[in-house]
Amino acid sequence: MQRRHFIQSTAVSLATIATPFVFAQNPTRIKFTLDFRISGQTAPFLLALYKGYYKEEGLDVSIDVGNGSVASITRTASGAYDLGFGDISSLIEFNASQPGLVQAVYQYYNRAPFAIIGRKDRGITADFKSLQGKRIAAAAVESTKRCWPMAAKHAGVKADAFEWVTTDFSQRDNVIVRGDVDGATYFHDSAVSLFQRIKPDDLSVLSFASTGLAVYGNAVLAATKLINENPKAVAAFVRATNRGVMETIANPIAAMAYVKQREPMIDEKVEAERWKITQSYVLGADTREHGVGDVRKGFVEQQVAEVSETFGLKAKPDAAAVYNLSFLPPKAERMVKA
């Protein structure tokens, strides 16, 4: 296996973890927690589960819904779950106070899909300066809201340019539709429900990534305990997940059938539209060079520095300890054809 850049070494050799992990008689149970609900955003995991890719790797995987990135990280760190799906900025903050418990092993979103989405009839345009004096809804604690000061800095606007209105996640669409607020924070791909109620042409999507902010989003996270005690299982999960990612990219429509298998009430066409947005963040510009799942050392160091300053962390985490990418499949298996 190729040597990975910017990884923390483990006691096990790469040759060992690269070996297919198949013990059909005694599959290893793996509990995996998402950050939120089942949707097209997480189609690759469901595809890998229901097509038997985890099973082929000798894993008995269960996938549970979550209550946000912070909860996903703490669930994994506590040992309640073996692996999780959580935001890198939140992981950086967690590592500042509780280092060495969780690491990212596969970068899912090459750029965080953070966005503020607002109504054009309220004067919100594609220019972040149009947010001045507006009312923007957000949950009390969420990644998009907390990372806003970083985006504001890159966009050249003041972080307090508008008024925050605290709203539950489930009510964001409603308060925008009713006109109680001018806009709201979203994971861009989570806004598909809003697009069903207000025409996309009547909305402005202000993506934080468009400011030049190089922030990685959700990644597959592994408990350090699992990494140390069963690295083969981590490598197996990453291989199977990567297969799911690559197949979902190749055929999104087919992939949504596996999402529906878990959540029969979903609309496959709507979830395919959601994945279209998700994919635009999974396949960031960097992935054309290093493939999906990987990161740039410089961007990680920059993100650690910006998160430490923005979140007022007392101790700056070790950037090299955030990731352990020694489990990534070969680059050729992670490259998407143009």
Summary of the structure (lengths in Angstrom):
residues: 338
radius of gyration: 19.5
end to end distance: 24.5
largest distance: 62.3
contacts: 1176
relative contact order: 0.21
helix: 48%
strand: 16%
